[in-house]
Amino acid sequence: MESERNKRLLQDVLARPGNDVCADCGNAGLSSDFLEPEQETLGQWEIREPDWASVTLGVFVCQGCSLLHRGIPHISRVKSVQQETWDASEVELMAAMGNEPAKAKYEQKVPAFYYRPKHTDCKLLREQWIRARYERNEFEFIEKQEPYSAGYREGFLWKRGRDNGQFLSRKFILSEREGALKYFNKQDFVYLPQARDPKAVMKIETLNATFQPAKIGNPYGLQITYLRDNSTRNIFVYHSDSKEMVDWFNAIRAARFHYLQVAFPGASDEELVPKLTRSFMKEGFMEKTGPKHTEGFKKRWFTMDDRRLMYFKDPLDAYARGEVFIGSKENSYTVLPGLPTSTQGYHWNHGITIVTPDRKFLFACETEAEQRDWIAAFQRVINRPMRPQEYAVEAHFKHKP
């Protein structure tokens, strides 16, 4: 029967090297996005070959990326590998292309700094990566990369106000030559040319950007952090156009990349790319007490950014209430489950004690699972030896009790 023959031939194509993972995100089969909540544990992930394919592009993709392909029907038409009937012409197209040849075609000139999303990344990054490859052909024609590779970018973004929480339009300028990202009040920039002093100057040296759609409450929400006086500052922005937002993100990565190339002239691209932007190791609510351990426990939002543990009254605060440096075990930093028996006051049941050379920090988690995740995050950092530059950070570190 022809349909059975075509199915066998398609399985042979699927077995070729490179076709066993998603062409777009690298995932092997089913994403956790499509598991039931009770299945979202590592041991219950279903790992198999991609079960969808684009019969017009000739690539095999996971279920999550197949849904994004449906957003570009003029470019890509997807079919289920297992559940649908395949024509001989469709199988021939898949056999003629496949994931590895498609990568060679659509990723000819991907800049080293350009972020390649994984299946765990937000929908925005994955969708724009797919559109950049197949719809806009950005990596076949270098001139199409100008919005994020020119070394200069300006435009308006909606920025969350520090005090009132309202999002207002602000002018942003990213300049590699000046080594900074700046923003201005829109009314000042447009109506008062003589009053164009920026509201903030964020040095590329300490700049970071990470998409936080759930936290910000916008599918295109980006959190930008930078250091001022050795303390972390946050700003939260978005743009109504998804491509604009991802272009800003990659422009920041490009600026960081070129800065690091100058700062570390002997470093390879492979060494520099992981340093361009980073996601936070862990975020969430815990309770904390003060340095005397007699104060009441207060609920705070915690963000762990590498060796910086910051706490905020609200997840969208511009400034941390305090920061704690987490060193290495060689330097007398340890993390312990539970709290000292002398701990006073009402608090959540699942305690954590961080011991530093100067004092103990006491935290409490609402659930045992959260306690376990936080301890694991702290332990990963503590187990890693400190780099030379981190000793300088430790020496100048400031925190509010």
N, C-alpha and C positions, 0 to 999 in steps of 0.2 A: 504494500500500500504506500502511495507516494508520501502521504503525511507522516507516516512512521519513518520512512527513509529520510525525510527532511529533518525530523526530530533527532535521529541518530547523527546525521551530518552536523547539525547545530551543536550537539553535545561534543563532538570531536573538535569543533572550533573553540568551544568554551574551555576545553582542556589544554589549549595552547598556552605557553608562557605569557603572563601578563593579563590574561583574560579571567584569572581566578580572583581578581579584586576589582572594585569599582574603578572605572577609568577616571572619575572625577574627584573622589575623596579618598580613594585607597582602602575603603572598607571592604572586608570580606563578607559580603552577603547582607544580612539583616541588621539594620541599625537599631540601637536601643530606643530611638524615637518611636519605634513602632511595636515595642513590647508593652504588655500590660504592666501597670505599676508594680504588681507583686513579682513580676519576672525580672525586674531591673536589678539583678545581682549578677556579678561576674560569672558565677557558675552556671547561669541560665541563659547566657547569650548564645544564640544559634549562629555558628560560624559555618558558612557554606559559600559556594560560588555566587556571584551576582545573579539575581534571578530576573533581571530586566535587561532590555537592550534597546538601543536606538537603531531602528532599521534604516534610517536615512544617513546617520553619521557612522554607523558600523562599530559602535562601542557597547560594551557590557557595563551596566551600572547597577547600583544597589537600589533598594526600594525608595529610600529618601531622595536620592538624586533623580530617580525616575519621575517623581512628583515635580521636581524643579524643571525637568525637561518638558513637561507638559505646559509650562509657561511660555515656551518658545515653539509653538506648533508649526510655525513657518520654517523652522530650522530642523526640528527633531520630532520624530514620531516613535513612540516607545511601545514595545510589546513585551508580554510576559514570556520568558524562556520556556517555562514549564506548562503554563495553563492555556496558551493560545496556539492555534494552528499556523504553521509557517509555510510560505510559498518557496519554491525552489530559488526564485530570483532574490528573495530576501536573505536566504541562507548564503547564497553566492556573494552578496554584498558584505555580509558579516565575515565570510572567509577571506574576502579580498582586503578587508581593513583590519579590524581587531584593535585592542587597546594600545599595544606597543606602536604600530604604525600610525595610529591616530595621535598618540603623544608626540611622535616625531614631526607630524604635520602641524598640529595646533599649538605646540609648545616650543616652536623653533627658537624664539627669542624672549623667553621669560626672564625679566631682570632678576638678579640674585636677591634683591630686597623684597620682591613682590611676594605677598603672603599667599601660600598655597594651603587652602583650608583642609582640615580633616573632618571626618564624619561627626565628630563631637562639637564642631564649631557651629555658631549660630546660622540660621537660615540665610541671612543677608550675605555673609561672606561666601557661602557655598553657591548661592544663586548667581552672584556677580562673577564668580570665578567661571561658572558654566557659560554665562553670557559673554564674558571676555574672550573665552576660547572659541566658541562656536558661532556666536552671533556677530560680535564686533571684530573678530580676528585680530585682537590686540597683539598677539605674540607672533604674528607673521609679518606685521608692518610696524616698525619701530615708531614711526611718526604718530601712531595712535596711542602711544604711551606718554605723550607730552603732558597730559594733565597731572601726572604724579612723578614724572622724572625730570622736569625742567629745572628743579632747584629753587623754584619760586611758585607760590600759589596764594591766591587771595580770593575771598568770597565771604558771603554772609552765612552764618550758622545760627540756629536757635540755641541760646545758652541759658541754663538755669540760673536764676538769680540767687545769690548767696543768702540773702535775708528773707525774701518773700516767697521763694520757690517757684516764681513764675518764669516761663521761658520767653526770652526777649531776643530779637534779632541783633546780632553783633557782627562787626566786621573783623575777620581774621586774616592775618598775613603770616605766611610761613616763608622764611628767607634763609637759605643755606649760607648765603654770603654774610648775613648778620648773625648767623648761628642761633636763631630764636624763632619761636612762634609767639605772635602778639595778637591781642584783640583790643578793639576800640568800641566805645559806645556808638551806636549807629547814628544817633542824632548829632553827636559831636563830629563824627567823621564826615557826614554829609553836609551839615549846615554851618559848621564852625571850623573851616580848614586850619585856622591858626591854633585850634585847641586839640590837635591830633596827638596828644600824648596817650600812649597806650594804657589801658586799665591794668594790664598785666604783661610781663615779658617772661616767657618760659624758655629757658636755655635748652637747646637741642641736646646738650650733654646729659641732662637728667630727665628728658621727656619720655613719657610712656603713654601708650594708648591701648585701650582694650574695649571691645564691644560689650555692652551691658544692657541688652534690650529689656530684660525682665526687671532689673533693678531700677532703670530709668523710666520704665513704663512706655517705651517707644521702640518699635522694631528696628529703628536705625540709630538707637542711642549709643553714644560713644563716651567713655570716661577717659579724660586726659589727666595725667598726674605729672607733677614736676616738683623739684625741691626748691625751697626758698629758705635761706638761713638754716639749712640742714633739716628742715621739717617738710613733710609732704603736704602738697596742696592739690585739691581736686577741682576740676570743672567738668560739667556734664553738658553735652551738646548733641544736636541731631540736625539732619536736613531732610526735607520731605522727599528728596530724590535719592534713591538707593545707590545709584552709581556715584553721585557726588560724594556721598558719605564714605564709600569704599575708596574712592580716589584720594580723599583727605587722609584716610588711614595709611594708604600706601605711600603718599607723599611724605608723611611723617617718618615712615620706615626708610624711605630713600634718603631723607635728610640725616637720620641717625646712621645709616650705612656709610654715607660719605664722610660724616664726622668721625666715625670709628676707623675708617680707612686711614685718615690722617693721624689719629691718635695712636693707632697700632699699625704702623706701616708694614710690619712683617707678617701680620696675621692673614690667614686665608679667608675666603668667603665663607667656607664651612664653619670657621671659628667665629666670624662676626655675625652671621645671620641670626643665631639664637639670641643675640644680645639686642636686637633691634626693638622689639616690643615683647611684652610678656603678659600672660594672664596671671591673675592672683592665685596663689597656691590654695587658699581657702578663705571663705567669707561666711559670716553668720553671726547670730546673736549668742553672747555669753554674758554671765554676770561677773563683776569684778569688785574687789574691795581695795581700800587704800593701803599705803605703805605700813601703817601700824597694825593692820589686820583687825582693828576694832571697829572700823567704820562699817556701816551697812553695805550690803552688796547692791550694786546698781546694774541694771540691764544696759548693755552697750553693744553696738555693732562693731565687729572685729574684722579687719582685713589683714591677711598675711601676704606681704609682698616681699618675697625672698626672705631676708633676715630682719625685715621690719614688720613688727606686729603693731598695727595701729588700731585705736578704738575711737568710735564716734558715738554721739548721742543718737544720730539718725544716719541711715545708710547713704543719704545724699548730702551730708554735710561737706562744706568746702575744706574745713580744717579738722584734723584729728584732735581729740581731747588729750591724747597722749600717745607716745610711741615707746615700744620696748624692743631693744636689740636682742636678737636670738643668736648667740655665738655657737661655738662647737664644743663637743665633749672634752676635747683636749684643753679647752680654756675654761673648764669648770662650769659648763652649762648642762643642766639635766632637766628632764621633764618626768614628773611622777603622777600616777593616777591618785585621785583623792586629795583631801585637804588635811592640814595639821589638826590634831584632836582639840587644840586650843581655839580653833576658829569660832568666832562668835557671829550671831545674827542669822536671820532667815536667808536661805539661798537655795538654788536648785540643787538637786541631789547628787549630781555627777561631777565631782570636783577634779581640778587639774592644778598641780603646783609646778611652776617653772622656777628653778633655782639658778640664779646668776651669781657672779662673784660678789655683787653688791647687796643683793636682797632676794627675797622670795616674792613671786607674783602669784596670787591666788585667783583662780577662775572657776566658774561653775557652769555646767551645761544642763540643758533641760532634759535631754535623753542620753541613754547610754551610747547609742549609735553616734550622736554628735561628739560625745566625749572621745570615743574611739577614733573618729576621723580627725579631730583636732590633735590628739596625741600623736597620731601617725604623721600628720603634717609637721608638727614640731620636731619629731624624731628624725625625719628626713633631713631637716636643716641642721640639727645638732650633730648628726652623724657625718656631715660633710665638713672636711677641714676648711678653715677660713683662708681666703686669699689675702695676699699682702695688703691690697687696698681696703679690705674689710676691717683691718685693724685700725686704720685711720677713721673709718666710720664709727667704730666702737668707741674710740677715744673722744670723739666730738659729739657723741650721741646725746640727744636731749629727750627727756620724756617728762610728762606731767604725771604726778602721782595720782 
